Amino acid sequence: MRNPRAVALAASIILVAVSGRAIAEGDPNRGARVYGVCAACHSLEPGVHLSGPSLAGLWGKKAASIEDFTRYSKALKKADIVWDENTLNAWLALPESLVPGTYMVFRGIENDRVRGDLIAFLRLALAPDGGKSVVAKGLIPAEVAKGQVPEPVASVGPQQRVIGIRHCRDTYFVATADGAERPYWELNVRLKTDTGKTGPQKGKPVLLPAGMQGDRVSIVFADPAEIGRLVEKSCSP
């Protein structure tokens, strides 16, 4: 019986081989303008993982090979793929077609020329120290290379420093260090963790606005264990 992943990989690479000319003629300057579709989920800085893994130094490396990134799909781990012009061309055309079962949600880039331009840029950006190089060449600004890294929340003011959370019926009452207690519908409250450098201090969760209506919030903890310790079931202030 044929291996469906191997068949999909072979078919995808054969299919996109017709766009080889577009790859060869790719313009990294135009590709830099397309790179925003990648920067939404990735960083070019080593070790900076967002929704997706850091892209630093990935050119010529095996897919799913970054040891400290833990969110690869089983399908991508099993795929025998090395990132180069051909595999990136297939991946950027439609990830699910190249690797059925991938977690990456991306509808793909249909236009051969646009893909070729982006690959020309990625050839530079994914090389060793490529992030610094494309910034130095003026292809993208430093903040784009960095990616959408969360803003640090460790030094927020007392109105955002959470000191207590109680749950009553369908409401979370969130007490903050400025002495206020604010009610939020339970479905409008997101309890999150940020265990990295941008997260809150241990034992000092942070209240952040979320959404456009002003009635949604995120409460960010430094450790998952803090959630159970701080949230209590109580209807008494």
N, C-alpha and C positions, 0 to 999 in steps of 0.2 A: 504494500500500500504506500502511496506517495505521501511524503511529509507535507501537509498543507502549508506550513510556514515556508518551507524551502521552495515550494511551487509559487507561492505569493511573492517571495523575494525575487526569484528568477523572472517571473512575469513582469514585476514592477520595473526591474532594471532594464529588461528588454524594451518595455513600453516607452520608458523615458529616454532610451538611447537615441531616439529620433530627435531629441532636443539637444544633442551634443554640440551642435553648432552654436546654439544660444549660450551654452555654458562657456564655450571657448571664447565667445565674443562678449562675455559678461563685463559690465562696467562697475567696479567697486564704489565709485562715487554715486551712481544711481542706486546701487545695492544698499548703500548706507542709509538712504532715505526709506528703504523698505524694511530695514532692520528693526524698526519700531514694533513689528508684529512679534519679534523674538524677545525684545526688551521688556515686554509686558510680564513675562514669566521667568526670564533668565538674566543672569549677570555675567559680565565678562571678567569679573574679579575672581581670582582663585579662592575657592572655599566658600563663596557666597552663594548659598542655595536659596531659592525662592520657591514658587510653585514648582518650578523645574530646576534641574541641577545647574551649577555653574558651567558655562561653556568654555572656560579658560583652558587653552591647550588641548582641545578635543580633536583637532584635525589629525587624522591618521591613527586615532585610538579606537579601540573596540567600544561598541555601544554598551551602556550600562556598566561601565568599568570604574566609576568614581566610588571609592570605598565608603566615604562618609555620607553619601546620599542614599537614603533608605526607601525611596518611593518609586523605584523602578517596577514596572510590571514584570510578571513572570515571563511573558512573551518576549519582551525586549531582552531580558537576561539570557534567554535561550537562543535568541537570534544571533547568527554568526555574521555580524555586521561591523565593518570598520568605516569610520566616517571619512568619506572623500567626495569628489565631485559627483560620482554616479549614485552613491547611496544617499547623499544629501538631496540630490535631484529627485530621487524617488520618494524620499521622506517628506520633502517640502511640497511635492505634488499631492500627496495624501498619506499621512502616517499610517492610517488603518489598513491601507492597501499593501504597504510594505511589511508591516508587522501587525497582523490581525491580533487583537487583544491588547494593543498598547493602551496605556492610560492617557496618552497625550490627546487633548481635545483641540483639534485644529482642522479647519475645513480644507486646508490646502491652498496652494497658489496655482491656478490653472495656466496662467500665461507663461510660456516658455522663456521669453526674454526677461520677464521680471524675476523668475526663479534663477536664471543665469546670472543676472546682476547681483542678486542676494548671495549666491554661492561665491561669486568673485569677491564680495566683501567678506564673507565668512572665511574664505581661504586666508585672508590676512588676519581677521579678528580672532580666529581659533588657533592660530599658531602660538608657539611659546611667547609670552609677553605681548600677545596680539592686542589685548585690550588697551594697553598703554600705547601701542604703536598706532592704532587707528585714531586714538585721541590726539596724539602728537602730530599726525598727518592732517588733522582737521576734518576727518571724515565724519566723526560723531562727537558730540560734547561729552565731557567726563560723566555727567549725570546719567546719560543714556547708557554708557558703558557699565556704570554701576548697577543699573536696573532699578526696579521699583522696591528698593529696600525700605522697610518700615522706618518711620521716624522714631528715634529713641524716646522712651516714655518714662525713664527713671526719675526725671526731675520736674514732674508736673506740679502744679499748685495744689493747695489744700482742697479746692473745690472738685478736684479729680482724683484725690487720694482716697480710696475706699477703705473704710474702717469696719464696716459691717454690712451684711446682707441678710434680710429675712424674707421668707416666702409665706404669703398668706393668700389662700384661695388661688386666684389666677394672677397674682401680683407679686413682683419683687420690689421690696423697699430697700433702696441703696443708701446707706449712710456714708457721708464723706467727712474729711477732716475739718471742713469749715463749719461743721455743726448742722448741716442740712441733711434731710432724709427725703429722697424723691421716689415716687411710685412709678413703676413701669409694668405694662402688660407683659406677662411672662414670655409670650411669643415674640416680643420686641427686644428681648435681652439675649445677647450672645455671650456665653462664658468661654473665654479663650485662654490659651497659654502662649507665652513667648519666652522660651528658655534660653534664648541667645543674648547677644550683647545689646540688642535694642529693647529688650524686655524690661519690666519693672524690677525694683529691688525685691529681694525675698521677703515675703510676708507683708508686702505693701502693694496690693493690686491697684490697678488704675482704671478709671471710668473714661471711656472715649465715646464721643458722639458717632452715630452711624446712621446712614440714610439721609434723606433730604427734608423730612417733615419735622425733625427735632424730637420725635417720640421713640427713637430706636437708639440703643446703646450697646457697646461692647465692654465687657469687664475683662481685663487682661491680667492673668496671674503669672507669677514667675515659675510655678511648679504645679502640676495637676493635683498633687496632694493638698494644696491650699484650698481648693474649691470646697471639698467636703468639710474642712475645718471651719471655714468662714460662713458658709451658707447655713442658716438655721430655719426650722419650720416654726413660725411664730406669728400670731396676729396682734401681739401686744408690743407697742412701741418701746 
